[in-house]
Amino acid sequence: MKKALSIITPDQNLEEVKKGYKSFIGLEKKGIAALAQLFSRLRDEMILDAARKALFSSTKENVISFHLNKQAAFAGRISFCKPTGESPLGPISVHIRCTDPEALIEWLAPSTSRKQ
């Protein structure tokens, strides 16, 4: 699981959190530097517009929540997915809290389409 999460952050200080019968691996980081790995990956894979669409559609108030396909992440790729049904192993859920989600998305995944 740590390998899959390395597409988001190289930090391996992950904590296991147990809620009832389920356990989760979590990581809490502060500051824009925490998203540097994701920033680079989106550009390397040339999926800025797809990422932009996924991020804007998953924003509510001051939280951007999205899901990544766990199998793709394990292979070092970013693939956005739905919370259920699209990732046989279950998705990786990412929640980003910020004061200005729109500005963060503009930085993380700027539009690449040319306006005429």
Backbone as CSV, one residue per row, in Angstrom:
resi,resn,N_x,N_y,N_z,CA_x,CA_y,CA_z,C_x,C_y,C_z
1,MET,0.819,-1.198,0.000,0.000,0.000,0.000,0.865,1.266,0.000
2,LYS,1.996,1.211,0.708,2.876,2.377,0.738,3.374,2.724,-0.661
3,LYS,3.638,1.709,-1.477,4.092,1.962,-2.842,3.008,2.690,-3.630
4,ALA,1.770,2.275,-3.460,0.660,2.925,-4.168,0.523,4.375,-3.727
5,LEU,0.707,4.640,-2.456,0.563,6.012,-1.960,1.730,6.903,-2.346
6,SER,2.836,6.313,-2.793,3.993,7.126,-3.166,3.732,7.978,-4.407
7,ILE,2.656,7.705,-5.163,2.338,8.578,-6.298,1.830,9.930,-5.825
8,ILE,1.348,9.974,-4.591,0.854,11.227,-4.034,1.944,11.922,-3.241
9,THR,2.653,11.164,-2.427,3.693,11.730,-1.590,4.790,10.701,-1.354
10,PRO,6.049,11.102,-1.397,7.126,10.150,-1.129,7.279,9.864,0.367
11,ASP,6.601,10.619,1.200,6.686,10.450,2.649,6.102,9.107,3.052
12,GLN,6.873,8.305,3.717,6.400,6.984,4.124,6.010,6.921,5.600
13,ASN,5.812,8.061,6.242,5.382,8.090,7.635,3.869,7.938,7.711
14,LEU,3.405,6.784,7.299,1.976,6.524,7.251,1.516,5.880,8.548
15,GLU,0.309,6.206,8.947,-0.253,5.650,10.169,-1.461,4.791,9.841
16,GLU,-1.589,3.673,10.543,-2.772,2.839,10.382,-3.821,3.299,11.376
17,VAL,-5.021,3.528,10.876,-6.138,3.974,11.696,-7.205,2.894,11.624
18,LYS,-7.693,2.449,12.768,-8.726,1.417,12.788,-10.055,2.035,13.173
19,LYS,-11.081,1.707,12.388,-12.450,2.136,12.665,-13.322,0.895,12.589
20,GLY,-13.676,0.368,13.734,-14.459,-0.864,13.767,-13.656,-2.009,13.194
21,TYR,-14.235,-2.706,12.217,-13.563,-3.835,11.592,-12.657,-3.426,10.436
22,LYS,-12.711,-2.172,10.074,-11.908,-1.690,8.950,-10.667,-0.965,9.453
23,SER,-9.627,-1.032,8.663,-8.439,-0.251,8.979,-8.056,0.564,7.746
24,PHE,-7.490,1.714,7.986,-7.113,2.643,6.935,-5.669,3.061,7.157
25,ILE,-5.000,3.402,6.082,-3.668,3.973,6.195,-3.832,5.449,5.917
26,GLY,-3.347,6.264,6.824,-3.540,7.695,6.679,-2.247,8.482,6.781
27,LEU,-2.298,9.660,6.235,-1.175,10.577,6.268,-1.750,11.983,6.289
28,GLU,-1.293,12.773,7.225,-1.737,14.162,7.282,-0.522,15.059,7.136
29,LYS,-0.576,15.931,6.146,0.519,16.866,5.906,-0.061,18.257,5.718
30,LYS,0.750,19.253,5.990,0.308,20.637,5.823,1.201,21.352,4.826
31,GLY,0.597,22.293,4.112,1.350,23.120,3.177,1.299,22.581,1.759
32,ILE,1.554,23.457,0.834,1.468,23.122,-0.583,2.572,22.145,-0.997
33,ALA,3.667,22.129,-0.267,4.761,21.202,-0.577,4.299,19.750,-0.471
34,ALA,3.278,19.506,0.317,2.742,18.143,0.464,2.156,17.622,-0.848
35,LEU,1.836,18.523,-1.770,1.238,18.130,-3.046,2.236,18.168,-4.206
36,ALA,3.506,18.387,-3.913,4.523,18.508,-4.963,4.620,17.240,-5.811
37,GLN,4.540,16.081,-5.189,4.626,14.820,-5.926,3.434,14.671,-6.879
38,LEU,2.239,14.958,-6.390,1.042,14.884,-7.227,1.139,15.908,-8.365
39,PHE,1.592,17.105,-8.057,1.800,18.168,-9.041,2.672,17.654,-10.194
40,SER,3.787,17.042,-9.866,4.719,16.531,-10.880,4.126,15.377,-11.673
41,ARG,3.445,14.469,-10.990,2.873,13.300,-11.658,1.817,13.688,-12.681
42,LEU,0.987,14.655,-12.350,-0.050,15.090,-13.285,0.567,15.620,-14.566
43,ARG,1.693,16.294,-14.459,2.384,16.817,-15.634,3.114,15.716,-16.394
44,ASP,3.771,14.822,-15.655,4.484,13.716,-16.294,3.543,12.837,-17.117
45,GLU,2.349,12.615,-16.586,1.385,11.753,-17.269,0.507,12.515,-18.249
46,MET,0.687,13.835,-18.303,-0.070,14.700,-19.215,-1.579,14.521,-19.075
47,ILE,-2.048,14.579,-17.834,-3.488,14.413,-17.576,-4.053,15.619,-16.822
48,LEU,-3.527,16.786,-17.102,-3.965,17.982,-16.385,-5.454,18.264,-16.558
49,ASP,-5.958,18.172,-17.785,-7.375,18.486,-18.001,-8.291,17.458,-17.338
50,ALA,-7.926,16.188,-17.406,-8.728,15.151,-16.738,-8.684,15.350,-15.225
51,ALA,-7.516,15.671,-14.708,-7.379,15.906,-13.268,-8.199,17.125,-12.853
52,ARG,-8.124,18.161,-13.647,-8.868,19.395,-13.368,-10.371,19.114,-13.256
53,LYS,-10.879,18.345,-14.212,-12.298,18.001,-14.208,-12.655,17.185,-12.964
54,ALA,-11.836,16.194,-12.633,-12.091,15.355,-11.463,-12.022,16.165,-10.174
55,LEU,-11.072,17.069,-10.081,-10.914,17.864,-8.859,-12.054,18.862,-8.682
56,PHE,-12.418,19.561,-9.752,-13.522,20.520,-9.636,-14.844,19.820,-9.319
57,SER,-15.056,18.650,-9.899,-16.332,17.954,-9.657,-16.411,17.338,-8.262
58,SER,-15.279,17.263,-7.574,-15.284,16.631,-6.250,-15.081,17.629,-5.114
59,THR,-15.257,18.916,-5.422,-15.033,19.951,-4.416,-16.342,20.358,-3.746
60,LYS,-16.310,20.369,-2.429,-17.446,20.851,-1.631,-16.889,21.749,-0.547
61,GLU,-17.341,22.982,-0.562,-16.875,23.995,0.380,-15.353,24.071,0.347
62,ASN,-14.670,23.773,1.432,-13.213,23.893,1.489,-12.489,22.551,1.428
63,VAL,-13.136,21.549,0.865,-12.526,20.220,0.783,-12.602,19.695,-0.651
64,ILE,-11.461,19.229,-1.134,-11.399,18.541,-2.423,-11.220,17.065,-2.083
65,SER,-12.186,16.239,-2.456,-12.122,14.808,-2.191,-12.163,14.072,-3.521
66,PHE,-11.208,13.189,-3.722,-11.211,12.406,-4.954,-10.677,11.011,-4.668
67,HIS,-10.833,10.138,-5.647,-10.444,8.737,-5.486,-9.524,8.333,-6.625
68,LEU,-8.524,7.547,-6.277,-7.567,7.039,-7.252,-7.644,5.519,-7.297
69,ASN,-7.490,4.977,-8.486,-7.488,3.534,-8.663,-6.241,2.961,-8.000
70,LYS,-6.432,2.036,-7.071,-5.332,1.482,-6.292,-4.369,0.658,-7.157
71,GLN,-4.898,-0.114,-8.113,-4.029,-0.914,-8.975,-3.140,-0.028,-9.839
72,ALA,-3.709,1.021,-10.398,-2.926,1.953,-11.214,-1.867,2.634,-10.351
73,ALA,-2.245,3.034,-9.148,-1.307,3.695,-8.244,-0.147,2.770,-7.891
74,PHE,-0.437,1.499,-7.680,0.612,0.529,-7.361,1.611,0.419,-8.518
75,ALA,1.107,0.606,-9.737,1.970,0.573,-10.927,2.629,1.935,-11.188
76,GLY,2.378,2.912,-10.301,2.996,4.224,-10.445,2.245,5.185,-11.333
77,ARG,0.992,4.914,-11.606,0.178,5.752,-12.483,-0.968,6.391,-11.701
78,ILE,-1.421,7.523,-12.179,-2.591,8.175,-11.587,-3.790,7.885,-12.468
79,SER,-4.833,7.367,-11.861,-6.083,7.105,-12.561,-7.220,7.445,-11.611
80,PHE,-7.942,8.501,-11.932,-9.076,8.906,-11.102,-10.200,7.897,-11.290
81,CYS,-10.945,7.632,-10.235,-12.047,6.675,-10.317,-13.173,7.090,-9.387
82,LYS,-14.285,6.377,-9.497,-15.437,6.585,-8.614,-15.141,5.925,-7.268
83,PRO,-15.879,6.297,-6.218,-15.622,5.699,-4.904,-15.920,4.195,-4.845
84,THR,-16.793,3.710,-5.707,-17.096,2.279,-5.711,-17.190,1.774,-7.143
85,GLY,-16.822,0.511,-7.320,-17.039,-0.156,-8.588,-15.951,-0.076,-9.636
86,GLU,-15.100,0.918,-9.615,-14.108,1.072,-10.679,-12.719,0.577,-10.287
87,SER,-12.494,0.354,-9.020,-11.191,-0.120,-8.550,-11.424,-1.409,-7.779
88,PRO,-11.140,-2.574,-8.386,-11.439,-3.855,-7.745,-10.867,-4.007,-6.336
89,LEU,-9.746,-3.383,-6.066,-9.152,-3.456,-4.734,-9.657,-2.352,-3.815
90,GLY,-10.564,-1.552,-4.320,-11.035,-0.387,-3.576,-10.160,0.802,-3.933
91,PRO,-10.697,2.002,-3.852,-9.931,3.185,-4.246,-9.047,3.708,-3.116
92,ILE,-8.135,4.562,-3.494,-7.403,5.372,-2.521,-8.192,6.669,-2.432
93,SER,-8.648,7.011,-1.251,-9.419,8.239,-1.057,-8.493,9.345,-0.580
94,VAL,-8.579,10.484,-1.236,-7.736,11.634,-0.906,-8.651,12.805,-0.565
95,HIS,-8.351,13.465,0.552,-9.126,14.629,0.983,-8.149,15.767,1.246
96,ILE,-8.353,16.868,0.554,-7.493,18.040,0.704,-8.347,19.173,1.259
97,ARG,-7.964,19.669,2.435,-8.653,20.808,3.028,-7.822,22.059,2.743
98,CYS,-8.499,23.100,2.245,-7.795,24.346,1.961,-8.772,25.504,2.001
99,THR,-8.241,26.702,2.106,-9.104,27.876,2.189,-9.647,28.305,0.827
100,ASP,-8.935,27.977,-0.247,-9.362,28.382,-1.586,-9.174,27.219,-2.566
101,PRO,-10.126,26.264,-2.595,-9.983,25.102,-3.474,-9.799,25.458,-4.945
102,GLU,-10.481,26.477,-5.421,-10.372,26.854,-6.832,-8.943,27.263,-7.180
103,ALA,-8.332,28.068,-6.331,-6.950,28.497,-6.574,-5.989,27.313,-6.506
104,LEU,-6.227,26.399,-5.591,-5.369,25.222,-5.483,-5.466,24.361,-6.736
105,ILE,-6.681,24.169,-7.243,-6.872,23.380,-8.461,-6.226,24.087,-9.652
106,GLU,-6.342,25.403,-9.725,-5.706,26.158,-10.809,-4.191,25.952,-10.799
107,TRP,-3.602,25.864,-9.609,-2.160,25.623,-9.490,-1.824,24.159,-9.808
108,LEU,-2.582,23.255,-9.227,-2.296,21.828,-9.360,-2.561,21.315,-10.774
109,ALA,-3.656,21.760,-11.375,-4.051,21.259,-12.694,-4.619,22.379,-13.562
110,PRO,-3.749,23.251,-14.065,-4.245,24.350,-14.911,-4.786,23.806,-16.227
111,SER,-5.705,24.531,-16.797,-6.287,24.141,-18.078,-5.218,24.191,-19.170
112,THR,-5.227,23.178,-20.036,-4.283,23.171,-21.143,-4.961,23.513,-22.468
113,SER,-6.280,23.673,-22.432,-6.989,23.982,-23.680,-6.804,25.459,-24.009
114,ARG,-6.696,25.725,-25.276,-6.522,27.101,-25.731,-7.879,27.733,-25.974
115,LYS,-8.037,28.926,-25.451,-9.291,29.656,-25.664,-9.142,30.512,-26.911
116,GLN,-10.121,30.433,-27.787,-10.058,31.166,-29.057,-10.741,32.484,-28.930
